[in-house]
Amino acid sequence: MARALPQHEADISLEAQLQNLDREELLDFWEESQFLDQYLESSCPSCSASVHYEQAIVLELQRRATLGRL
């Protein structure tokens, strides 16, 4: 997820990007967001940047479970 994107792809929403990830990539991204969250909590308690990522990932996992894609 941290790769450079061409300008036209940079405008794609996080949710749309998550839908294009395969299961393993999505779970890896979720794990990375957890590490980021732990780091931010220890270094900047008022920062909550990864909360949006976590919510979006959980929603995508729920959507896939509902559709039977997990």
Stockholm file with secondary structure:
# STOCKHOLM 1.0

chainA/1-70         MARALPQHEADISLEAQLQNLDREELLDFWEESQFLDQYLESSCPSCSASVHYEQAIVLELQRRATLGRL
#=GR chainA/1-70 SS CCSCCCHHHHTSCHHHHHHTSCHHHHHHHHHHHHHHHHHHHHHCTTCCTHHHHHHHHHHHHHHHHHHTCC
#=GC SS_cons        CCSCCCHHHHTSCHHHHHHTSCHHHHHHHHHHHHHHHHHHHHHCTTCCTHHHHHHHHHHHHHHHHHHTCC
//
